[in-house]
Each structure stands twice: as C-alpha cells, then as structure tokens.
Amino acid sequence: MIASFLCYLLLPVARLFRAISDAFFTCRKNALLAKSSSPQVEGNFAMAPRGPDQEECEGLLQQWREEGSSQVLSTLSEGPLADKRLAQSSLAFLMDNPGEQDAASEDKWSSRQLSDLRAAENVDQHFPEVLGEEPLPEVEGPLWAAVPMPTGPQYADCAVLPMGALSAEQWEEDPAVVAWSIAPEPLPQEETPIWPFEGLEQLQPPPMEIPYHEILWREWEDFSTQPDAQGLEAGDGPQFQFTLMSYNILAQDLMQQSSELYLHCHPDILNWNYRFANLMQEFQHWDPDILCLQEVQEDHYWEQLEPSLRMMGFTCFYKRRTGCKTDGCAVCYKPTRFRLLCASPVEYFRPGLELLNRDNVGLVLLLQPLVPEGLGQVSVAPLCVANTHVLYNPRRGDVKLAQMAILLAEVDKVARLSDGSHCPIILCGDLNSVPDSPLYNFIRDGELQYNGMPAWKVSGQEDFSHQLYQRKLQAPLWPSSLGITDCCRYVTSCHPKTRERPAGWAESVLEEDTSELEPVFPRTVGTIQHCLHLTSVYTHFLPQHGCPEVTTMPLGLGTTVDYIFFSAESCENDNRTGDRLDRDGTLKLLGRLSLLSEEILWAANGLPNPFCSSDHLCLLASFGMDVTAP
C-alpha cells in the first residue's frame, strides 16, 4: 500500500524528468548538426547530400533513431514539444555534409534551434509519423547538387523531403528549412558544328551516315545528242568524241605538311589507302579518255597509281616537281583512243633568276585521235593537252604570270602548225587564281596590261591592299634571257621532235622549220599577249542556285582555282560591251559535269570527306572534233 502510494507520488516527477531529458537530447543533437561544413543558407539553395562524410551523416541519423526517436514520439503523444518545421530542419541537416565550422556559426545555429524549441511549446501539432519510417534509401541515378531555388510561390511544389504538407507562407517564413532539388540532368551536347574552323577542333565522325552521294550529286550537263556506238555523231558531219578529266588529287605529303587545313576531317578518311581506293573508284566511274592529275606523289604514282591506271587501259606520263619536292603532274590517255605524237615536260625553275626560282612544273602532250578503220580515209586534227599546277603563293602574282608564259610558249610550240595556226588545245590544271582575276582574264582574253599592278592582285586569291608595302609588277616582267617574247612564244620556233605524221594529215603540218633564228620580238611596255583563243568549260556560276561554283574549300571558304580551257573561235561582240564572245571551232564542247556550291560542300563536311577524297573537286568535260576527208 505504501509502495503504491509512493509510486503514485513519483510518477509525475518521472514524467517531468523524462520530458526535460528529451528536450536536452534534442538540443544537443541540433548543436552537433550545426557543426557542418556546408555554408550558411543565404537565400533558398538546395544543398547536396554528397561528400566524403556521408557515412557519418547516416550514423548520426541511425543513432538519433535508436536513442531518441521512440522517446520523442512517446513524449509527443502526451504533449507537443516540437513542430514539423523543427523536424524538417533536423532531417535536412542530418542529410547535409557534417564537418567543422567556426564557433560563431555553431552558436548561431544552436540558438536558432533553441528558439525553435521554445516556439514549439505553443504549437498543438503532433510530430509527423514519417520519422518512424525506414531510412531513406540511397538515391541511384541523378546526383544531388546545390542549385539555386527561386523564392517565388510558383516553386512551392519543388521536390522536397516528404515531411508533410507545408504552405508557401510557412516555407518562406522559416529560414531553417532547406529545400532539396535534384540537379538538372546534363543537357545533351549539341551536335558538333559541321565546319568548326574558328576553334580548329577535331571533328568526330557523324553519328549517323550522311548520304554523301545525294548531297554531292553532280548533274551531267549535255550540250549535244548522244554519240553512237563508235563514238561518232551524225550532224553537220561526223565527230570524234572524247572526255577529259582534270583533278588535283591532294598529295599525301602536302596534306601532312599542312595538317591544320584538315582538322575538320576524321583521321580515317585522310589515310592514303582509303583515299586511293576512293580516287580509283572515281576514275572508274567517270571513265575519262584523258586524265590530267595534279599533286601526284611520286612514290604513290609508281607504286600504285600508274600500275592501277595501266590496268584500266591508260598510258601515263609523269613529271615530278623540281628540287626536293615529292609530287608532280601526270597526263594519262587511253591508247585505244589516241596515239602519242609528242610529250614535253615543262620546268618553270630557272637557275639564277629570282622570278623563276620555284619548283612548279607542267606537262604538254600532242595526241592523235584514232578513228575507226571502217570510216575509210578520214582524218582528225591532233589534240594538244597541257596540264600544270601553278605556284600557290597569293603574293607572287609575278611568278604566276611568268610560269604561265612559259607554259603558253610550250603549248604554242607544240600546237602551232606551219601556217601559224594551232591545232585544238586543251589547257587544264590548278592555276591558283580565281575567275575574273587578271591571270584568268589573260588566259581567256589573250592580253594583260600588268605594269604597276600589285603582285597580289594577279591571282585574286587574297586582298593585301591594306598592307603598307606591296610588290608591284614592273616592265619587262621577265628578262630577254628567258628566250620568251611578250607574245608568249619562244624566240626560236621549234616544233615537236616527233616527226610521225597523223594519218591523212598534210605533210607540211609537222615539218621542221629550217629557217634561221627568228628575230627577237620587240618588248612591249607592260603588256603580255598570246594567240591561242582559249575559253573556259565552266561559267563559274550556278544559275539554279544563284551562287558561284567552287572547286575547292580551303579553311571552309569555297573558291574556284581549277580550270579546263579549250580553244574556240572568237567573234565580234555587237553590243559594244567590250566582252569577247566565243563559238566552238574545230573543238566543240559537248557536255560537262556540274560543279557544286559552297553551301552544298558545307553540308557534306567540306573537302575532303568520306565520299570525295581530295580537297578539290574533279572537273570533267566532253568534247567533239570534226572528222574530215583528206
């Protein structure tokens, strides 16, 4: 009886002691939680539950659950000692990174939690039962990260710990509440720009196969009816038809020496074996009768190109650049269509002459077309084919003009007939000059007044007008010791050494000129000329697209530097604009392979690409020559 009475008296005291101990335990826990390495919450930032001490956080949480959770819940069943905001603060900080912080921060957070305890005495809400749930599992997937959380009410439904329904006012009033948010998923990287030349970064192969054959589709522009099975066409008279391709195939050595120009290309497509297979496939597809190549690497020519082209039915001639250069020019023809009359290699280097100290070369062939025997005694005029690669340097237009003068003099020597006229001529190659430049106009119009012209202006590749010093052309452009007149003829008239006369051709055509040395031509003042009457196969403009044609894209800038010129008769222009009009002579243009625009090449990742293995496009044209009776 006495024991029961004593228990009855001591029960309130025990309950009071338990409540005081629970409150003290909670305050001690919050003080420990305040020793966190996380910065003070300034504004609404979502804190990241990651770091090297995450295990310590989980240990504190488990300790709290084991030591105090049951006591707190039992106490709350008798009286409200904490509100849900305090619980939110505790859980949020438990998931934060614990660590050392300065004493001022510890005092600040401890006093804040104590004030929350005092304020909680007047709150008549039970502690949420969520504290009795199992520990939150570790989140797999997106990492948690500290991200700014706007304070506007429209963000009240952001992802937070499920601590119960909180109004926007309660969320903003309590500074101890920490908002949690999953870090945004990293945005998918944008596709690498097709042509990122600004950064000169290495491009990766496109994620999906680009239909290069569709993007780079080139139309055949036919200017005549189709030939018959023998290659002859009826009309005003029979014709001998043939196709000619001019192609700068990009020497591998030169590509490796200027690798910065090809950073947009995947390394695999720059491999020579890959490029060689692509080039051979291109030759087989277009199947030209004459093939004029530039930038032909010597070892690749003898080891791969020449044997492969020979198997395709070509006879090849090659001229390597002088000096230590490893590439050169090649002219290949099918002996079933032509017979060689003369082959003349051309070197532009002249020892001791500063104007001609470069190693560029050319190659001039005189070919006799072969007509079917069933046509009887008919003849076709010889065809002169010239191929060259002129100096690139945009500042040295004087060198370009001198090199072109030497080539034209060689063509004049090879193609000139006894009566002073010329057989049909095709001049092609990489001239490193743009359309309507002075050099281009000189080839097309046959005359150029150069005296006082800035050297950079000759090719039109770049504009150096802003530079203080500019090399200007002075007359005479080359010395008389070069042996070439201002009309681009050798001082001595010398015909090809081959004396074999084409079938049915007049005996006087290739007779040697036995006259004495021709008198030296008087030098003109600042003017050079030639009389070969050449015109371009291409117009350098795409009317259907309203933009220029391009044959190459150095550094992503499309331009035309490759040409096929052919001899055509000139006629007077009645509109008095001063422009020369041309009509087909004995050599008629029957068709051509269309070129592309800069925009189209951009869509195909420029040049080279997996489809085109050179940094130039090939040029292809079809011609017809009159077949005459003797």
C-alpha positions in Angstrom: 0.0 0.0 0.0 2.8 2.4 1.0 4.7 1.4 -2.2 1.8 2.1 -4.4 1.3 5.5 -2.8 5.0 6.3 -3.3 4.8 5.2 -7.0 1.7 7.5 -7.4 3.7 10.4 -6.0 6.8 9.8 -8.0 5.1 9.2 -11.4 4.7 12.9 -12.3 8.3 13.6 -11.3 9.5 10.8 -13.6 7.4 12.1 -16.4 8.8 15.6 -15.9 12.4 14.3 -15.8 11.9 12.4 -19.0 10.5 15.4 -20.8 13.4 17.5 -19.7 16.0 14.9 -20.8 14.3 14.5 -24.1 14.4 18.3 -24.7 18.0 18.4 -23.7 18.8 15.5 -26.1 17.2 17.2 -29.0 19.1 20.4 -28.4 22.4 18.5 -28.1 21.7 16.8 -31.4 20.9 20.0 -33.2 24.1 21.6 -31.8 26.1 18.7 -33.2 24.3 19.0 -36.5 25.3 22.7 -36.6 29.0 21.6 -37.0 28.5 21.2 -40.7 30.9 22.1 -43.5 28.0 23.4 -45.5 27.8 27.2 -45.8 25.1 29.2 -44.2 21.8 29.1 -46.0 21.6 32.5 -47.7 18.6 32.5 -49.9 16.9 29.3 -51.0 19.7 26.9 -52.2 19.3 23.2 -52.4 22.1 21.5 -50.5 23.9 18.5 -51.9 23.7 15.2 -49.9 27.1 14.1 -51.1 30.7 14.3 -49.8 33.3 12.3 -48.1 31.5 12.2 -44.7 28.2 10.8 -45.9 28.6 7.7 -43.7 28.9 9.9 -40.7 25.6 11.5 -41.6 23.9 8.2 -41.8 25.4 7.1 -38.5 24.0 10.2 -36.8 20.7 9.6 -38.3 20.7 6.0 -37.1 21.9 7.0 -33.6 19.1 9.5 -33.4 16.5 6.9 -34.4 17.8 4.3 -31.9 18.3 6.6 -28.9 15.7 9.2 -29.1 13.0 8.6 -31.8 10.9 6.3 -29.6 11.2 8.7 -26.6 10.3 11.7 -28.6 7.3 10.0 -30.1 6.1 8.8 -26.7 6.6 12.3 -25.3 4.8 13.9 -28.2 1.8 11.7 -27.5 1.5 13.5 -24.2 2.4 17.0 -25.1 3.6 19.0 -28.2 7.3 19.8 -27.7 8.3 20.3 -31.4 6.6 21.2 -34.7 7.0 19.9 -38.1 9.3 22.7 -39.1 11.8 21.7 -36.4 11.6 18.1 -37.7 12.2 19.3 -41.2 15.3 21.2 -40.1 16.7 18.3 -38.2 16.3 15.8 -41.1 17.6 18.3 -43.6 20.7 18.9 -41.6 21.2 15.2 -40.9 21.5 14.7 -44.7 23.9 17.6 -45.1 27.7 17.1 -45.1 28.9 17.2 -41.5 32.2 18.9 -40.8 34.0 21.6 -38.9 32.7 25.1 -38.9 33.6 28.2 -36.9 32.3 28.8 -33.4 30.1 31.7 -34.5 28.3 29.5 -37.0 27.8 26.8 -34.3 26.4 29.3 -31.8 24.1 30.8 -34.4 22.6 27.5 -35.5 22.3 26.3 -31.9 20.5 29.4 -30.8 18.2 29.2 -33.8 17.3 25.6 -32.9 16.7 26.5 -29.3 14.4 29.3 -30.3 12.5 26.8 -32.4 12.1 24.6 -29.3 10.8 27.4 -27.3 8.4 28.5 -30.0 7.2 24.9 -30.3 5.8 24.8 -26.8 2.7 26.7 -28.1 2.2 24.5 -31.2 -0.5 21.9 -30.8 0.6 19.5 -33.5 1.9 16.0 -33.2 5.3 15.1 -34.6 4.8 13.5 -38.1 4.8 9.8 -38.1 7.2 9.8 -41.1 10.0 9.7 -38.6 9.1 6.2 -37.8 9.7 5.0 -41.4 12.8 3.2 -42.6 15.9 5.3 -43.5 15.7 6.8 -46.9 17.5 4.6 -49.4 20.5 5.9 -51.3 19.4 7.5 -54.5 20.8 6.0 -57.6 20.7 7.9 -60.8 20.9 11.6 -60.9 23.3 13.1 -58.4 22.2 15.7 -55.9 23.7 19.1 -56.4 23.5 22.6 -55.0 21.3 24.5 -57.3 19.6 27.9 -56.9 16.0 27.7 -55.7 13.8 30.7 -56.5 11.7 32.0 -53.7 8.6 32.7 -55.6 5.4 30.8 -54.7 5.3 29.2 -58.1 8.2 27.0 -57.0 6.4 25.8 -53.8 5.9 22.4 -55.3 9.6 21.7 -55.9 10.9 18.3 -54.9 11.4 18.2 -51.1 11.6 15.7 -48.4 8.1 14.3 -47.6 7.7 15.9 -44.2 4.0 16.8 -44.6 2.1 19.5 -46.4 3.6 22.9 -46.0 2.1 26.1 -47.2 4.1 28.6 -49.2 3.9 31.0 -46.3 5.3 28.5 -43.8 8.1 27.6 -46.3 9.3 31.1 -46.6 8.9 32.2 -43.0 11.2 29.6 -41.5 14.8 30.3 -42.5 15.9 26.9 -41.1 14.0 25.0 -43.8 16.3 23.8 -46.5 14.9 23.0 -49.9 16.1 19.9 -51.8 16.2 19.6 -55.5 17.6 17.0 -57.9 20.4 18.5 -60.0 19.1 19.1 -63.6 20.1 16.4 -66.0 23.1 17.4 -68.1 21.8 18.8 -71.3 22.6 16.7 -74.3 25.5 18.1 -76.1 24.7 19.8 -79.4 25.9 18.2 -82.5 29.4 19.3 -83.3 29.3 22.0 -86.0 29.8 20.7 -89.5 32.7 23.1 -90.1 34.2 24.4 -86.8 37.1 26.3 -88.2 37.1 29.0 -85.6 38.2 26.6 -82.9 40.0 24.3 -85.2 38.8 21.4 -83.2 38.9 17.8 -84.3 35.5 16.6 -85.6 34.3 13.2 -84.8 32.5 11.1 -87.5 28.9 12.0 -87.8 26.6 9.9 -85.5 24.6 8.7 -88.5 25.7 8.1 -92.0 25.4 11.2 -94.2 24.1 10.4 -97.7 27.1 11.9 -99.4 26.1 10.5 -102.8 22.9 12.5 -102.5 24.3 15.7 -101.1 27.2 15.7 -103.6 25.2 14.7 -106.6 26.6 16.3 -109.7 24.5 16.6 -112.8 25.8 15.9 -116.3 25.1 18.9 -118.5 24.7 17.6 -122.0 25.0 20.1 -124.9 24.6 17.6 -127.7 22.8 14.4 -128.6 24.3 11.1 -127.5 27.1 9.6 -129.7 26.7 6.3 -131.5 28.5 3.1 -130.5 31.6 4.1 -132.4 31.9 7.4 -130.6 30.9 9.3 -133.7 28.0 11.6 -134.1 25.9 12.5 -137.1 25.0 16.1 -137.7 26.8 18.6 -139.9 29.5 15.9 -140.1 30.9 13.0 -138.1 32.7 13.8 -134.9 35.4 12.2 -132.8 34.1 12.4 -129.2 36.2 12.0 -126.0 36.1 13.0 -122.4 38.8 14.7 -120.3 39.1 14.9 -116.5 41.3 17.4 -114.6 41.8 16.6 -110.9 44.0 17.8 -108.1 44.1 14.6 -106.0 45.9 16.1 -102.9 49.4 14.6 -102.4 49.7 12.9 -99.1 52.9 14.6 -98.2 51.4 18.0 -98.8 48.4 17.1 -96.7 50.6 16.1 -93.8 52.7 19.2 -94.1 49.6 21.4 -93.8 47.6 19.2 -91.4 45.9 22.3 -89.9 43.8 22.6 -93.1 42.3 19.2 -92.4 41.3 19.3 -88.8 37.7 19.0 -89.8 38.3 15.6 -91.2 38.2 12.3 -89.3 41.7 10.8 -89.4 40.5 7.6 -91.1 39.3 9.4 -94.2 42.8 11.0 -94.6 44.5 7.7 -94.7 46.1 7.2 -98.1 44.9 3.7 -98.6 41.3 4.9 -98.0 41.8 7.9 -100.3 43.5 5.8 -103.0 40.6 3.4 -103.2 38.1 6.3 -103.4 40.1 8.0 -106.1 40.3 4.9 -108.2 36.6 4.3 -107.8 36.0 7.9 -109.1 38.2 7.3 -112.1 36.4 4.1 -112.9 33.0 5.7 -112.5 33.6 8.6 -114.9 35.9 6.7 -117.2 37.6 9.6 -119.0 39.6 9.1 -122.1 42.3 11.6 -120.9 43.2 12.1 -117.3 45.1 15.2 -116.1 46.2 15.0 -112.5 48.0 17.4 -110.1 49.6 16.8 -106.8 50.6 13.3 -107.7 53.0 12.0 -105.1 55.9 10.3 -106.9 56.1 7.1 -104.8 52.4 6.7 -104.9 52.4 7.2 -108.7 55.0 4.5 -109.4 53.8 2.0 -106.8 50.0 2.3 -107.0 48.6 4.9 -109.4 50.4 4.1 -112.6 50.0 0.3 -112.3 46.3 0.7 -111.5 45.7 3.1 -114.3 47.6 0.9 -116.7 45.3 -1.9 -115.8 42.4 0.4 -116.5 43.8 0.9 -120.0 45.7 4.2 -119.6 49.2 5.1 -120.8 50.7 7.6 -118.3 53.3 10.3 -118.4 54.5 11.9 -115.2 56.6 15.0 -114.3 57.8 15.5 -110.7 58.4 18.9 -109.4 62.0 20.1 -109.4 64.1 20.4 -106.3 63.2 18.3 -103.3 59.5 18.2 -104.0 57.8 14.8 -103.9 54.8 15.5 -106.1 54.1 16.5 -109.7 51.7 16.3 -112.6 50.5 13.4 -114.7 48.7 13.1 -118.0 47.2 9.7 -118.9 45.3 8.7 -122.0 43.8 5.6 -123.5 45.9 4.3 -126.4 42.7 2.8 -127.9 41.5 6.4 -128.5 44.8 8.3 -129.0 48.3 7.9 -130.3 51.1 9.9 -128.8 52.9 12.3 -131.1 54.9 14.3 -128.6 55.4 14.7 -124.9 57.1 17.8 -123.5 57.7 18.2 -119.8 57.9 21.8 -118.6 60.0 23.1 -115.8 59.5 26.6 -114.6 62.6 26.8 -112.5 65.4 28.9 -114.0 68.7 29.0 -112.1 69.9 32.4 -111.2 66.5 34.0 -112.0 64.7 35.2 -108.9 61.4 35.5 -110.7 61.5 31.8 -111.6 63.1 30.1 -108.6 60.1 27.9 -107.8 59.7 24.2 -108.5 56.4 24.1 -110.2 56.1 22.1 -113.4 53.8 21.3 -116.4 53.3 18.6 -119.0 52.3 19.1 -122.6 51.2 16.2 -124.9 50.3 16.1 -128.5 47.9 13.3 -129.2 46.5 12.0 -132.4 42.8 10.8 -132.2 42.2 7.4 -133.6 39.1 6.9 -135.8 37.6 3.6 -136.7 39.1 1.9 -139.7 35.7 1.4 -141.3 35.3 5.1 -142.0 37.9 5.0 -144.7 40.4 7.7 -145.4 39.3 10.3 -142.9 41.4 12.4 -140.5 41.1 14.3 -137.3 43.4 17.1 -136.2 45.9 16.4 -133.5 45.0 17.5 -130.0 47.4 19.4 -127.7 46.8 18.7 -124.0 48.6 20.8 -121.4 48.4 20.2 -117.6 50.0 22.3 -114.9 50.0 23.3 -111.2 50.9 26.9 -110.8 52.5 28.4 -107.7 50.1 28.9 -104.8 51.6 32.0 -103.0 48.9 34.7 -103.3 51.5 37.5 -103.0 53.6 36.4 -106.0 51.4 37.1 -109.0 54.6 38.0 -110.9 55.8 34.4 -110.6 52.4 33.0 -111.6 52.4 35.1 -114.8 56.0 34.1 -115.7 55.1 30.4 -115.2 52.0 30.7 -117.3 54.0 32.5 -120.0 56.5 29.5 -120.2 53.6 27.0 -120.4 51.9 29.0 -123.2 55.1 29.2 -125.1 55.5 25.5 -124.9 51.9 25.0 -126.0 52.4 27.4 -128.9 55.5 25.4 -129.9 53.8 22.0 -129.7 50.4 23.0 -131.3 51.5 25.5 -133.9 51.1 24.5 -137.5 53.2 25.6 -140.4 50.7 28.3 -141.4 50.9 29.9 -138.0 47.6 28.5 -136.8 47.2 26.0 -134.0 45.6 22.6 -133.6 42.9 22.2 -131.0 44.2 22.9 -127.5 43.0 21.9 -124.0 44.8 23.6 -121.1 43.8 22.5 -117.6 45.1 22.3 -114.1 45.2 24.0 -110.8 46.1 27.6 -111.6 45.7 29.0 -108.1 43.8 32.0 -109.4 40.1 32.9 -109.2 37.7 33.7 -112.0 37.9 37.2 -113.5 41.3 37.7 -111.9 44.0 39.3 -114.1 45.6 35.9 -114.7 42.3 34.3 -115.6 41.4 37.2 -117.9 44.9 36.9 -119.5 44.3 33.2 -120.4 40.8 33.9 -121.7 41.3 37.2 -123.5 44.9 36.8 -124.7 46.1 40.1 -123.3 47.1 41.7 -120.0 48.4 45.1 -119.1 50.3 44.5 -116.0 52.7 47.4 -115.5 52.3 48.9 -112.0 49.8 46.2 -110.9 50.2 44.9 -107.3 51.5 41.4 -107.4 48.8 40.0 -105.0 46.1 41.2 -107.4 47.2 38.9 -110.3 45.5 35.8 -108.8 42.8 37.5 -106.8 43.1 34.8 -104.0 43.5 37.3 -101.2 43.3 41.1 -100.7 46.5 42.6 -99.4 45.6 46.2 -100.3 45.8 47.2 -96.6 49.5 46.4 -96.3 51.9 49.3 -96.5 54.4 47.6 -98.7 53.1 45.9 -101.9 55.2 44.3 -104.6 54.3 45.8 -107.9 54.9 44.4 -111.4 57.4 46.3 -113.5 58.0 46.1 -117.2 59.5 44.0 -118.6 58.1 41.2 -116.5 60.8 38.7 -117.4 64.3 39.2 -118.9 65.0 38.6 -122.5 67.4 35.9 -121.5 64.4 33.7 -120.8 64.0 33.4 -124.5 60.3 34.1 -124.5 58.6 37.1 -126.1 55.9 39.2 -124.7 53.6 37.2 -127.0 54.4 34.1 -125.0 56.4 32.5 -127.8 59.9 31.1 -127.8 62.3 33.3 -129.7 63.2 30.3 -131.8 60.4 28.4 -133.4 60.9 24.7 -132.6 58.3 22.1 -133.5 58.0 18.7 -131.6 60.8 16.3 -132.1 58.5 13.5 -133.1 58.1 13.6 -136.8 55.4 11.0 -137.1 52.6 12.4 -139.2 48.9 11.6 -138.4 47.1 9.5 -141.0 45.7 11.8 -143.7 47.3 14.9 -142.3 49.0 17.3 -144.7 52.8 16.7 -144.9 53.5 20.3 -144.1 51.8 20.2 -140.8 54.7 18.9 -138.7 57.6 19.8 -141.0 60.6 21.2 -139.2 61.1 24.9 -139.6 64.5 25.1 -141.3 64.7 28.9 -141.2 67.4 30.7 -139.2 66.7 32.0 -135.7 63.7 34.3 -135.7 64.5 37.9 -134.9 63.9 39.0 -131.3 60.5 40.4 -130.9 60.4 43.9 -129.6 59.4 44.2 -126.0 56.1 45.8 -125.3 55.7 48.3 -122.5 53.9 46.5 -119.7 51.7 44.2 -121.9 51.8 40.5 -122.5 49.8 38.5 -125.1 49.0 35.1 -126.6 47.0 34.0 -129.6 45.6 30.6 -128.5 42.0 31.7 -128.3 41.1 29.8 -125.1 37.8 29.8 -123.2 36.6 28.1 -120.1 34.5 25.0 -120.0 32.8 26.3 -116.9 30.9 29.5 -116.3 31.8 29.7 -112.6 28.2 30.4 -111.6 25.3 28.2 -110.7 22.2 29.9 -112.1 19.8 27.4 -110.4 21.3 28.2 -107.0 22.2 31.8 -107.7 25.7 31.4 -106.3 29.3 30.8 -107.6 30.7 27.4 -108.4 33.5 26.2 -106.3 36.3 23.6 -106.9 38.0 23.7 -103.5 37.3 24.8 -99.9 40.5 25.8 -98.1 39.6 26.6 -94.4 35.9 26.4 -95.3 35.9 29.1 -97.9 34.7 27.9 -101.3 36.5 29.2 -104.4 37.5 28.2 -107.9 41.1 27.6 -108.8 40.8 24.6 -111.1 40.0 25.0 -114.8 39.7 23.4 -118.2 40.3 25.9 -121.0 39.9 24.8 -124.6 40.5 26.5 -127.9 37.4 28.3 -129.5 37.0 30.8 -132.3 36.3 34.3 -131.2 33.7 36.5 -132.8 32.9 40.2 -132.6 30.5 41.5 -129.9 27.8 43.6 -131.4 26.6 45.0 -128.0 29.8 47.1 -127.6 30.4 46.0 -124.1 33.9 45.0 -124.8 33.4 41.4 -123.8 34.6 38.7 -126.1 32.1 36.1 -127.4 33.2 32.6 -128.3 31.9 30.0 -130.5 33.1 26.4 -130.9 35.8 25.9 -133.5 37.2 22.6 -134.5 37.0 21.6 -130.8 33.4 21.6 -129.6 32.2 21.4 -126.0 29.5 18.7 -125.8 29.0 18.4 -122.1 30.4 18.9 -118.6 30.0 17.6 -115.1 28.4 20.3 -113.0 30.2 21.8 -110.1 28.8 22.4 -106.6 28.2 25.4 -104.4 29.9 26.3 -101.1 26.7 25.6 -99.2 26.4 22.1 -100.6 30.0 21.3 -99.7 29.4 22.6 -96.2 26.5 20.2 -95.8 28.9 17.4 -96.7 31.5 18.5 -94.1 33.7 20.2 -96.7 36.6 18.6 -98.5 37.9 16.0 -98.1 35.0 13.9 -96.8 34.2 10.2 -96.8 32.9 10.5 -100.4 35.4 12.8 -102.0 39.0 12.0 -101.0 40.6 15.2 -102.2 40.4 18.8 -101.2 39.4 19.6 -104.8 36.5 18.5 -107.0 37.3 16.8 -110.2 36.5 18.6 -113.5 35.1 16.6 -116.4 34.1 17.7 -119.9 33.2 16.0 -123.2 34.5 17.3 -126.5 33.9 16.7 -130.2 36.4 17.1 -133.0 35.4 17.3 -136.7 36.3 14.3 -138.8 37.3 15.4 -142.3 38.1 13.7 -145.6 41.6 14.2 -146.9 
